[in-house]
């Protein structure tokens, strides 16, 4: 590798998963090559493009207010013909943002953790308006048409079936690498649960349940807390509200009257420690959160997936025996109670997670792209 090689890692602040994957790869590249110049850019920020930022705002609004419309759009664009047309229309808009980034940073390598910048890069390479190494890191457990960018040099996917899906979309098998989804170094360590609990001020006498709604604090946390209140045994609940300050305030108010010990946290950099201290996590099935939990062997209970990719993520985790998928009408209290009464079930879920995990994903990607 030549000294001072420049990497442009392009992500999107839609949830935290794309950004976490970008950071994990950047961390690994820098560790392997301290002389590398690495810039991580949020493709959907106002600083990058006001048009991109408006698209992000529309996406988040649709998720919050009309999730069924999002599901329709996801399914509508899944096919080659319809999805290809939507991609072409979007490329004609967002490609200018990518051109601007390339002029500014002059990268030798572009790494994309979101389909929009990946498509813009592919468009530029197709029309020979740029010359650099490139890749897409797919941060889910299935492939959607929007990720199909034929001119990219490399693809990194979570599981073998995704390679087959990309091949069906016309991507050469030779450029598809089954690396796993990259997570940061703290999720790749071994932890002692008792030591982690001592550090967090938690007791070894009561179960610890971690609850997350994703980086944006999305999810039915209120209802989940009501359900868990039905469990008579005292629990220690670690509730991560992310950037959702309103949710954090609600959890703190709930904690004042609960018979459980509840700790409400906003955005935190101690997620790996919190996971390592826990017996089970209740979360939305965002791929990065699931991969982090899987890396630490933490059993999962999954609820309220965003229609589309999160549904596929939940299906993979539940079919692999790593998680219980909570469906409409299921009782969270009953499921958690059953797991806590049968530690052998939790042990099997943990064992299955360790069987599927790929804690070397970030290192593998960094080695390929360096």
C-alpha positions as CSV (number, residue, x, y, z in Angstrom):
1,X,0.0,0.0,0.0
2,X,1.4,3.4,-0.9
3,X,1.9,5.9,1.8
4,X,-1.0,8.2,2.6
5,X,-3.6,6.4,0.5
6,X,-6.9,8.2,0.7
7,X,-10.2,6.5,1.7
8,X,-13.6,8.1,1.5
9,X,-16.2,6.2,3.5
10,X,-19.7,7.3,2.7
11,X,-22.5,6.5,5.0
12,X,-26.0,7.8,6.0
13,X,-27.5,9.0,9.2
14,X,-30.6,6.9,8.9
15,X,-30.6,5.1,12.2
16,X,-27.1,4.3,13.5
17,X,-26.3,1.1,11.7
18,X,-24.7,2.5,8.5
19,X,-22.6,4.9,10.5
20,X,-21.5,2.2,13.0
21,X,-20.3,0.0,10.1
22,X,-18.4,2.9,8.5
23,X,-16.7,3.7,11.8
24,X,-15.7,0.0,12.4
25,X,-14.1,-0.3,9.0
26,X,-12.3,3.1,9.4
27,X,-11.0,1.9,12.7
28,X,-9.6,-1.3,11.2
29,X,-8.1,0.5,8.2
30,X,-6.4,3.0,10.5
31,X,-5.1,0.3,12.8
32,X,-3.6,-1.6,9.8
33,X,-2.3,1.5,8.0
34,X,-1.7,4.4,10.4
35,X,-0.6,6.6,7.4
36,X,-3.9,6.3,5.6
37,X,-6.1,9.4,5.2
38,X,-9.7,8.5,6.0
39,X,-12.7,10.7,5.7
40,X,-16.2,9.5,6.8
41,X,-19.0,11.5,5.2
42,X,-22.7,11.5,6.0
43,X,-24.3,11.4,2.5
44,X,-27.7,12.4,3.8
45,X,-26.6,15.4,5.8
46,X,-27.5,19.0,4.9
47,X,-23.8,19.7,4.7
48,X,-23.4,17.2,1.9
49,X,-26.6,18.1,0.0
50,X,-29.9,19.8,1.0
51,X,-31.7,17.5,-1.5
52,X,-30.2,14.4,0.2
53,X,-31.2,15.8,3.6
54,X,-34.8,16.3,2.4
55,X,-34.9,12.7,1.2
56,X,-33.8,11.6,4.6
57,X,-36.4,13.7,6.3
58,X,-39.1,12.2,4.1
59,X,-37.9,8.7,4.8
60,X,-38.0,9.2,8.6
61,X,-41.4,10.9,8.4
62,X,-42.8,8.0,6.4
63,X,-41.5,5.5,9.0
64,X,-43.0,7.3,11.9
65,X,-46.4,8.3,10.4
66,X,-47.1,5.9,7.5
67,X,-45.1,2.7,8.0
68,X,-47.4,0.8,5.6
69,X,-46.5,3.2,2.8
70,X,-42.8,2.5,3.5
71,X,-43.5,-1.3,3.2
72,X,-45.3,-0.7,-0.1
73,X,-42.4,1.4,-1.4
74,X,-39.9,-1.3,-0.3
75,X,-41.8,-4.1,-2.0
76,X,-42.5,-1.9,-5.1
77,X,-38.8,-1.3,-5.7
78,X,-37.7,-4.8,-5.0
79,X,-38.1,-6.0,-8.6
80,X,-35.5,-5.3,-11.3
81,X,-37.8,-3.3,-13.6
82,X,-39.5,-1.0,-11.0
83,X,-36.5,-0.8,-8.7
84,X,-34.2,-0.1,-11.7
85,X,-36.4,2.8,-12.8
86,X,-36.4,4.3,-9.2
87,X,-32.7,3.9,-9.0
88,X,-32.1,5.6,-12.3
89,X,-34.3,8.6,-11.2
90,X,-32.5,8.9,-7.9
91,X,-29.0,8.6,-9.5
92,X,-29.7,11.5,-11.7
93,X,-30.2,13.6,-8.6
94,X,-27.7,12.3,-6.0
95,X,-24.8,11.7,-8.4
96,X,-23.9,15.4,-8.2
97,X,-23.4,15.1,-4.5
98,X,-20.9,12.3,-5.1
99,X,-19.1,14.3,-7.7
100,X,-18.6,17.1,-5.3
101,X,-17.2,14.8,-2.6
102,X,-14.8,13.2,-5.1
103,X,-13.5,16.6,-6.2
104,X,-13.1,17.7,-2.5
105,X,-11.4,14.5,-1.1
106,X,-9.8,12.9,-4.3
107,X,-10.0,9.4,-2.8
108,X,-8.1,6.3,-4.0
109,X,-10.9,4.1,-2.5
110,X,-14.6,4.7,-1.8
111,X,-16.4,2.5,0.6
112,X,-20.2,2.8,0.9
113,X,-22.4,1.6,3.7
114,X,-25.7,2.8,2.3
115,X,-27.2,2.1,-1.2
116,X,-27.7,5.7,-2.2
117,X,-24.0,6.7,-2.3
118,X,-23.1,3.2,-3.7
119,X,-25.5,3.8,-6.6
120,X,-24.0,7.2,-7.3
121,X,-20.5,5.7,-7.3
122,X,-21.6,2.9,-9.7
123,X,-23.2,5.5,-12.0
124,X,-20.0,7.5,-12.2
125,X,-17.9,4.4,-12.9
126,X,-20.3,3.3,-15.6
127,X,-19.9,6.6,-17.4
128,X,-16.1,6.6,-16.8
129,X,-16.3,9.9,-14.9
130,X,-14.1,8.6,-12.1
131,X,-11.3,6.2,-11.4
132,X,-10.9,4.6,-8.0
133,X,-11.4,1.3,-6.1
134,X,-14.9,0.9,-4.7
135,X,-17.1,-1.3,-2.6
136,X,-20.5,-1.6,-0.9
137,X,-20.9,-3.1,2.5
138,X,-24.5,-4.3,2.8
139,X,-25.7,-3.7,6.4
140,X,-28.6,-6.1,6.4
141,X,-29.2,-9.9,6.2
142,X,-30.9,-9.7,2.8
143,X,-30.3,-7.9,-0.5
144,X,-32.7,-5.4,-1.9
145,X,-32.7,-4.2,-5.5
146,X,-31.5,-0.7,-4.4
147,X,-28.1,-2.3,-3.4
148,X,-27.5,-3.6,-6.9
149,X,-24.8,-1.4,-8.3
150,X,-23.1,-3.3,-11.2
151,X,-20.0,-1.2,-11.6
152,X,-18.7,-1.5,-8.1
153,X,-15.4,-3.4,-7.6
154,X,-16.4,-5.3,-4.5
155,X,-19.4,-6.3,-2.3
156,X,-19.2,-7.4,1.3
157,X,-22.2,-9.3,2.6
158,X,-23.3,-10.8,5.9
159,X,-24.2,-14.4,4.9
160,X,-23.8,-16.8,2.1
161,X,-27.4,-16.6,0.8
162,X,-26.8,-12.9,0.1
163,X,-24.1,-13.8,-2.3
164,X,-26.6,-16.0,-4.2
165,X,-29.1,-13.1,-4.2
166,X,-26.6,-10.7,-5.7
167,X,-25.6,-13.3,-8.4
168,X,-29.3,-13.6,-9.3
169,X,-29.3,-9.8,-9.8
170,X,-26.4,-10.2,-12.2
171,X,-23.4,-9.4,-10.0
172,X,-20.3,-11.5,-10.6
173,X,-19.7,-14.0,-7.8
174,X,-16.0,-13.3,-7.9
175,X,-16.4,-9.8,-6.4
176,X,-18.8,-10.8,-3.6
177,X,-17.2,-11.5,-0.2
178,X,-19.0,-13.1,2.7
179,X,-17.4,-11.1,5.4
180,X,-20.1,-10.6,8.0
181,X,-21.3,-7.1,9.0
182,X,-18.5,-5.1,10.6
183,X,-18.7,-4.1,14.2
184,X,-16.3,-2.1,16.3
185,X,-13.5,-3.7,18.3
186,X,-15.3,-3.6,21.8
187,X,-17.9,-6.1,20.4
188,X,-15.2,-8.5,19.4
189,X,-13.7,-9.0,22.9
190,X,-14.4,-11.5,25.6
191,X,-16.1,-10.2,28.8
192,X,-16.7,-11.4,32.3
193,X,-20.4,-10.8,33.1
194,X,-19.9,-10.4,36.9
195,X,-17.1,-7.9,36.3
196,X,-19.2,-5.9,33.8
197,X,-22.1,-5.8,36.3
198,X,-19.8,-4.6,39.1
199,X,-18.6,-1.8,36.8
200,X,-22.1,-0.8,36.0
201,X,-23.3,-1.0,39.6
202,X,-25.7,-3.9,38.9
203,X,-26.5,-6.9,41.1
204,X,-25.7,-10.6,40.3
205,X,-28.8,-11.5,42.2
206,X,-31.4,-10.4,39.6
207,X,-31.7,-10.9,35.8
208,X,-30.5,-8.0,33.6
209,X,-32.7,-7.2,30.6
210,X,-31.4,-4.6,28.0
211,X,-33.9,-2.8,25.9
212,X,-33.1,-0.8,22.7
213,X,-35.1,0.9,20.0
214,X,-32.2,1.6,17.7
215,X,-30.0,4.7,17.3
216,X,-33.1,6.9,16.8
217,X,-34.9,5.5,19.8
218,X,-37.7,4.1,17.6
219,X,-39.9,1.2,18.9
220,X,-42.7,0.5,21.3
221,X,-40.7,0.9,24.5
222,X,-43.7,2.2,26.5
223,X,-45.8,-1.0,25.8
224,X,-42.8,-3.2,26.5
225,X,-42.2,-1.7,29.9
226,X,-45.9,-2.2,30.7
227,X,-45.6,-5.8,29.8
228,X,-42.5,-6.4,31.8
229,X,-44.2,-4.9,34.9
230,X,-46.3,-8.1,34.9
231,X,-43.3,-10.2,35.8
232,X,-43.2,-10.6,39.6
233,X,-39.6,-11.4,39.9
234,X,-37.5,-8.3,40.2
235,X,-35.6,-7.4,37.0
236,X,-32.8,-4.9,36.3
237,X,-33.8,-3.1,33.1
238,X,-31.3,-1.1,31.1
239,X,-33.3,1.0,28.7
240,X,-31.3,2.7,25.9
241,X,-33.4,5.5,24.4
242,X,-30.7,6.6,21.9
243,X,-31.2,10.2,20.8
244,X,-34.9,10.2,21.7
245,X,-35.0,12.5,24.7
246,X,-38.8,12.3,25.0
247,X,-38.6,8.5,25.4
248,X,-35.8,8.8,28.0
249,X,-38.0,11.2,30.1
250,X,-40.9,8.7,29.8
251,X,-38.7,5.8,31.0
252,X,-37.4,7.8,33.9
253,X,-41.0,8.7,34.9
254,X,-42.0,5.0,34.6
255,X,-39.0,3.9,36.7
256,X,-40.2,6.0,39.7
257,X,-43.2,3.7,40.2
258,X,-41.9,0.4,38.9
259,X,-41.0,-2.6,41.1
260,X,-38.1,-3.3,38.8
261,X,-34.8,-1.4,38.9
262,X,-34.8,0.6,35.7
263,X,-31.9,2.6,34.3
264,X,-32.7,5.0,31.5
265,X,-29.8,5.9,29.2
266,X,-29.6,8.2,26.1
267,X,-26.9,7.9,23.5
268,X,-24.0,6.0,25.1
269,X,-20.7,4.6,24.1
270,X,-20.9,1.8,26.6
271,X,-23.3,-0.5,24.6
272,X,-20.8,-3.3,24.5
273,X,-20.4,-3.3,28.3
274,X,-24.1,-3.0,28.8
275,X,-24.7,-6.0,26.4
276,X,-22.0,-8.1,28.1
277,X,-23.7,-7.5,31.5
278,X,-27.1,-8.5,30.2
279,X,-28.9,-11.9,30.1
280,X,-31.1,-11.0,27.1
281,X,-31.8,-8.0,24.9
282,X,-35.2,-6.7,23.7
283,X,-34.7,-4.7,20.5
284,X,-35.9,-3.8,17.1
285,X,-34.1,-5.9,14.5
286,X,-31.7,-3.3,13.1
287,X,-28.9,-5.3,11.6
288,X,-26.0,-3.6,13.4
289,X,-27.6,-4.0,16.9
290,X,-28.3,-7.7,16.1
291,X,-24.8,-8.2,14.9
292,X,-23.3,-6.6,18.0
293,X,-25.5,-8.8,20.2
294,X,-24.6,-11.9,18.2
295,X,-20.9,-11.1,18.5
296,X,-21.2,-11.1,22.2
297,X,-23.4,-14.2,22.3
298,X,-26.4,-12.2,23.8
299,X,-29.8,-13.8,23.3
300,X,-32.4,-11.6,21.6
301,X,-36.1,-10.9,21.7
302,X,-37.1,-9.0,18.6
303,X,-40.1,-6.7,18.2
304,X,-41.7,-4.2,15.8
305,X,-39.4,-4.6,12.8
306,X,-39.5,-1.8,10.1
307,X,-41.3,-3.6,7.2
308,X,-38.8,-4.8,4.7
309,X,-35.1,-5.2,5.7
310,X,-35.8,-5.5,9.5
311,X,-38.3,-8.2,8.9
312,X,-35.7,-10.2,6.9
313,X,-33.2,-9.6,9.7
314,X,-35.7,-10.9,12.3
315,X,-36.4,-13.9,10.2
316,X,-32.7,-14.8,9.9
317,X,-32.0,-14.4,13.6
318,X,-35.1,-16.4,14.7
319,X,-34.6,-19.2,12.2
320,X,-31.0,-19.4,13.3
321,X,-32.0,-20.0,16.9
322,X,-30.4,-16.7,18.1
323,X,-33.6,-14.8,18.8
324,X,-37.3,-15.0,19.6
325,X,-39.4,-12.9,17.3
326,X,-42.3,-11.3,19.1
327,X,-45.3,-11.2,16.8
328,X,-48.6,-9.4,17.1
329,X,-50.6,-10.8,20.0
330,X,-47.6,-12.5,21.7
331,X,-47.0,-11.7,25.3
332,X,-43.6,-10.2,26.0
333,X,-44.0,-10.9,29.7
334,X,-44.7,-14.6,29.0
335,X,-41.7,-14.9,26.6
336,X,-39.2,-13.2,28.9
337,X,-40.5,-15.1,31.9
338,X,-40.2,-18.4,30.1
339,X,-36.6,-17.6,29.0
340,X,-35.6,-16.6,32.5
341,X,-37.1,-19.8,34.0
342,X,-35.3,-22.0,31.5
343,X,-31.6,-20.8,31.4
344,X,-30.8,-23.7,29.1
345,X,-32.8,-21.9,26.3
346,X,-30.8,-18.8,26.8
347,X,-27.6,-20.9,26.8
348,X,-28.6,-22.5,23.4
349,X,-29.4,-19.1,21.9
350,X,-26.0,-17.8,23.0
351,X,-24.3,-20.9,21.5
352,X,-26.1,-20.3,18.2
353,X,-25.0,-16.7,18.1
354,X,-21.4,-17.6,18.6
355,X,-21.7,-20.2,15.8
356,X,-22.9,-17.5,13.3
357,X,-20.8,-14.5,14.4
358,X,-18.0,-13.0,12.3
359,X,-16.0,-10.8,14.6
360,X,-13.3,-10.4,12.0
361,X,-15.6,-8.6,9.5
362,X,-14.0,-5.2,9.8
363,X,-10.5,-6.6,9.6
364,X,-11.4,-8.6,6.5
365,X,-12.9,-5.6,4.7
366,X,-10.0,-3.4,5.6
367,X,-7.5,-6.0,4.2
368,X,-9.4,-6.4,0.9
369,X,-9.8,-2.6,0.4
370,X,-6.3,-1.6,1.4
